[in-house]
């Protein structure tokens, strides 16, 4: 399957992931357009975090494809390290740094990975928190 050259910001097609032979994700499709907000809702153990970890290239998928801004992230020739730098993920509370504020946790990656200035990173983080009703 070849991915789109333009279109959705994120596209997942036929994604499957198993652990020790136990399927966690089976043939998952997801499309997210630019500036679209999507919520993953489901019971504990339904695969929400596994899906996000696959999209963020923290888990290797068993089958299917992932495209970000038209780029095939699941291509075996892809530069996974470079692609990971374009994806941000904030884990559930147990993975946050407890000695840091929420704002500091959110701004850590932009400041360290992308060398964003502290003020710009904080402004972006506050805008994002406000957008999601978490300010």
Residue pairs with C-beta under 8 A, 6 or more apart in sequence:
1 13
1 14
1 65
2 72
3 11
3 65
3 67
3 70
3 71
3 72
4 11
4 67
4 70
5 70
6 70
7 70
8 31
8 32
8 33
8 34
8 67
9 32
9 33
9 34
9 36
9 68
9 69
10 30
10 31
10 32
10 55
10 66
10 67
10 68
11 30
11 31
11 32
11 65
11 66
11 67
12 28
12 29
12 30
12 31
12 51
12 55
12 64
12 65
12 66
12 67
13 29
13 64
13 65
13 67
14 27
14 28
14 29
14 63
14 64
14 65
15 25
15 27
15 28
15 29
15 30
15 51
15 54
15 61
15 63
15 64
15 65
15 66
16 23
16 25
16 26
16 27
16 28
16 61
16 62
16 63
16 64
17 23
17 24
17 25
17 47
17 50
17 54
17 59
17 61
17 62
18 24
18 62
24 47
24 50
25 47
25 50
25 51
25 54
27 64
28 47
28 51
28 64
30 38
30 51
32 38
37 131
37 132
40 48
40 51
40 52
41 48
42 48
49 92
50 59
52 89
53 59
53 89
54 61
54 66
55 66
55 87
56 84
56 87
56 89
57 73
57 80
57 83
57 84
57 87
58 84
58 89
61 74
64 74
65 72
65 73
65 74
66 72
66 73
66 74
67 73
67 74
68 83
68 86
68 87
71 78
71 83
72 78
73 83
85 113
85 114
88 109
88 110
90 96
90 105
90 106
96 102
96 105
97 104
97 105
97 108
100 108
102 129
103 122
103 125
103 126
103 129
106 125
106 128
106 129
107 116
107 118
107 121
107 122
107 124
107 125
110 116
110 121
110 124
110 125
111 117
111 118
111 121
116 124
126 135
129 135
